[in-house]
Amino acid sequence: MAILVITGTGTEVGKTVTTAAVAAVAVAGGRSVAVLKPAQTGVGRDEDGDAGVVARLSGAVTAWELGRYPEPLAPATAARRAGMAPVRPQEVAEAAAKLAVEHDLVLVEGAGGLLVRFDDEGGTLADAAGLLEAPVLVVAPAGLGTLNATELTARELRRRGLDLTGVVVGSWPTPADLASRCNLADLPVVAGAPLLGALPAGAGAYAPADFRAAAPGWLAPRLGGTWDGAVFTSAFAA
């Protein structure tokens, strides 16, 4: 799995923190890691973007952005309003392939959901994943509404012939409500793919050393961690 595309069922679902956890586990295992953020929106010129956050939390990773736009909008809209060139799927694929030559693992973190547009021609992260023939990890919220969005994302990936590696809950609440607890069992069913982890709410605010120490316990062995989905689900079963 030299290249892994990480998408979400929408915005603010925990993609960046999940990407950081996957990166941290890989770095701890002695792998060289690059994080590619194709289009960063809503961040000023001198502010940390998502790739920078991943690097800060996970350790020695290469962080690379292809485009940065000031307004917090979909990349195509943000680029158009800023009068800047958009990022296109072919550019994403070329950049990821180049990073893969020099790194053991390349993580490509999308913006928003799978079909958020990069350009006015309708290019998306899904198109980039298809060009790369890379597996896709879906990050989903825990609570009410997640099942529909997760199933729609999974169906689109399969329609395109893309490999859905699994689903990670990007922010597990404490205490967990009834919907969240039920969704632990239902998410892998609607996705047709395994649940591969759950990150605690607020994990992005951890000190980097604490984040790196805890990250393996949030991710399943398929992502390099020690998280046991059956045990976790049983502990919170409704």
N, C-alpha and C positions, 0 to 999 in steps of 0.2 A: 504494500500500500504506500507507494512512493508519493502519490498526490491524493489528498483527501479534501473534497469540497464540503464546506460546512454552511448549511443554510438554516433558515428558521421558518416557522409557520407564519411569521409576521415580524414586526419590529419590536424591540424591547423584550425579547423572550429569553435572553441570556446567551446569544451566539458568541459574543466576544469573550465572556468568562469561560464558556465551554471550550472555545478555541484555546484559551490560555491553559486550561487544565490538560487538554490533550497534548499541548506543546510541553508543558511542565513534566508530564509523565515521560514523554519521549526523550527530553533532555536528560532527565534523571537516569534513563536507561542507556545513556551514552550515545544517543543519536543526534546528528546535526539537523536542525529544524529551521525552516523558513516559513514566515507567515506573509501571505499576499492578501492585501485588501484592495480589490480592483477599484472601487469607487468609494471614497470617504466623503460624506456630506455633513453639513452642520457643525463644522469644526474650523476654527480660525487657523491662520497660517502658522502661528507659533504654538498651537495647542497640540497635546497628544491626541492622535487619532486612535482608532481601534487597534491597529497593528502595534502602535506604541504601547498601548495598555497591555496587550498580550506579551510583549517583550519585557515590560516591567514586572509583570506577575510571574512569568514562567522562566525567565533567566536568559541564557545566552542563545537568542534566536536572531535570525536575520529578519528585519521588518521592512516591507516594501509596499508602497502605495503606487497605483498607476494614475489616479486622478483625485483631486481634492476640491470640493466645491463648498462655498460658505453657507448656503442655506440648508436647513434640515428637511430636505425634500427627496423624492425619488431621484436617483442619479441622472436620468435623462432630463427631468424637469430642472434640476439644480444646474446642470451643465448649460442647458438652453438659456435659463434666466441669467446666468453669469457670463454668457457670451463666450463660453469655453468649449473646447473640443470634448466630446463624450468619450468614455471608454467603451470599446467594442469587444465582443466575445473573443474574436481572433487575437486581440492584444492580450487578453487575460490568459488564453491558452498558451500563447507564445512565452509570456513572462513566467508562467508556472512551469512550463517545460524547461526553460532555461535554469530556473532555480533548482529543479529536480536533478540537473546534471551535477550540481555542487552540494546538494544536501540529501540526507537520508529520507527526510519527510518534508513535504510542502503542504501547508494548510491554506486553503483558499477560502476566506471568509466573505460571504456575500453581504449585501445590504438589504434589510427587510426580508421579504420572502423570496421564494424560488423564482417567481415570474416578475419581480420588480424590473422595470426596463432600464437598461444602461444607456440606450440611445433611442432616437426617434424612429428607427427602423424596427424596433421591437426586440433587440438583442437582450438576452437575459443571462443570468448565472447558469440556468439550465443548458443554454446553448454552449457556454464555455465548458461545462462538465461533459457535454456530449463530444465536443472537439477533443477533449483530453481523454475521453473514455475513462473518467475517474469515478470512483465510488462517492456517494453523497451521504453525509450524516445530517439528520434533521434534528434541530433543537426546537422543543415545544414547551409551552407553559404547562403548569400542572392543573389548573382549575377549569371551571366551566367554560365550554366553547372550544376547548383544545382538540376534541375528537374530530369534529368536522374539518377543521383546518389541517390537521395532521393527515386525515384520510385523503383530502383533496391533493395535498402535496405528494403523498405516496403514489396516488393514482397517476399524477402527471409524470413523476419520475418513471414509472413503469410504462406509461404510454410512449415515452421517449426511449425506452430500452436502457435506462440508466439503473445502476446498482444502488439500492438503498441499503446502506450498511446497518442502520438502526436508528433509534430515537433516544435522545437524552433530554431529560427534564432540566431546563436551564435554571430554574429557581424554585426549589422545594420549600414551601412555606412552613413556618412553625408558629402556632399549631396548624396542622393540615386540616382543611375542611373536608366534608363528605365527598364532594365532587373530585377533589384531588386524590383522595384515597381510592375511590372507585376507578379513577383514570389510570392508576398504576397497572391494573389488570386489563383495562380496555385499550390503552394506547398501542401495545404490540399487536392486538387483534385488528384494529382499524388500519394500522400501518402495514401489517403483513411482514413485520420485521421486529427484531428483538429490542427490548428496552435495554440500553447500554449505559445507563448512569442517571444520577440525579445530583445536582449541585445545590447546596443550601442557599437559601435566600441571603443576599448580602455578601456572598463569597468574594465578589469583586473588591470589597473594602478591606479584605484581609491584608496584613503585611505580607510582602512577597515571600519571605521565608516561611511563614505559616501557610500561605497558599500552596507553595510547592510541597510542603510536608503532608498536607491534607489531600492534595489532588488525586493520588492513587486510590484513595478510599471513595472517591466520587464516580469513578469510571470502571466499567467492566473489563475483564481480562482482554477482550477483543480490542480494546483501546489502550491496553497496557496497564490497566489498573487492577484493583482487588475487589471492587464493588460486587456484591452478590445480589442480583436482582430478585431471586426467590426469597432470600432472607429479608431484604428491604420491603418487598411487597407484603410479605407475611406480617411484618411488624406493624404495617399501617393498614392492613386489610379492613375494609368496612364490614 
